[in-house]
Each structure stands twice: as C-alpha cells, then as structure tokens.
C-alpha cells in the first residue's frame, strides 16, 4: 500500500494535524534512506569485487555493512510502527 499517497489528501484536509505531517515526513525520509542505502551497498559490492583488498579494508567494509544492517532494521521497525498507527487511523 502506498501510504504517501494516502497521507497527501489527508494533510491537505487537515494541514494543522502534526501527527499526519510527522508520519508523512518520516515516510518520505525513509524512502530517501532506502535509495541511499541501496547505492551504498552497490558501492560496497563493487569494492569487494576488487582483487587487491587488504584484510583491513575487508574488515572495514564488513563493519560498514554491519552498521548499515543495524540502520535498516531500525528503519524497518519504525516504518512498521507508523504503518500500524496509520491503519488504526484509517
């Protein structure tokens, strides 16, 4: 379900509803982060395909991937909570 499209008309009808504005901002930010994380993972894959990486570089890349996974899980949990709250409103 496209919650951004659902929220737009609601915000137009209730522009002073801070909760709707907050949900809309969070969802937009999450979509932006998905693009950023996808690009970063693509860059990491390209780095890993190089044959001349040192063990320190591989370790650093692994740590970055671990950090990205943590951020993705946090974002997913936040989105699931927002979606549950939106479903309760609708």
N, C-alpha and C positions, 0 to 999 in steps of 0.2 A: 504494500500500500504506500502511496506517495503522500506522506504526511505534510510535506512542504506545501503541496497543492491544496491540501485540506485546510491548513492554517492560514494561508493568504486571505481567503474570503472572510474568515473569522476575525482576523486582525483588522481588515477593512471595516467590518461591522462594529468591532469593539477595540478601537485603537488605543484606548487607555488601559486595557487589560494587560497588566505587567506579566502575568503568568504566560499568556499566549505569546507575547513578544519574546519572553525568555526562552520558551520552547522553540520558537522559530529561529532565534539566534543560535541556540545550541545545535539544532539540526543542520543549519547552514554551515556552522563551524565544523561539524562532524563530516559533512560532505567534502569540505575543503581538506580536512586532515586525511581522509581516505585517499585523495589524489596525491597529497604529499607523501604519505607512507608508501603508496604504490610505486611512485617514482624513486623513492629511496631504496626500496627493495630491488628494483630493476638495476640501480647503480651498484648495489652490493653484489648482485648476481654477476654483473659484468666484471667487477673487481675479483671475485672468486674464480672466474674463468681464466684469469691471468696465471701463467705457469711460474711466475717468478716471485710469488708472495713468500715473505718470511713467516716464521711461526708467530712472531709478534704481531704482524699485520693480520694474520688469520685470527689470532686471539682478539684483537681489537674489533674486527668485523663481527666476530661471534658475540662480543659484548654489546655491540650496537644492535645486532639483531635481537638479542635478549631484551634490551631496553625497548625496542620497537614493539615486541610482542606484549610487554607489560602495558605500554600505552594503548595498544589496540584492544586489549582485554578491558582496560578501564573505560575506554570509549564505548565499547560494546555494552558493558553493564549500564553505563549512563544512558545510552540510547534505549536500551530495553526498559529502563525505569521511566523515561519520558514517554515512550510508546504506551506503556501501561497506564500512565496518568492521562494521556490523550484519549485512549479508549474509554476511560472512565468518564471523561467529559463529554464524549460524543455519544 
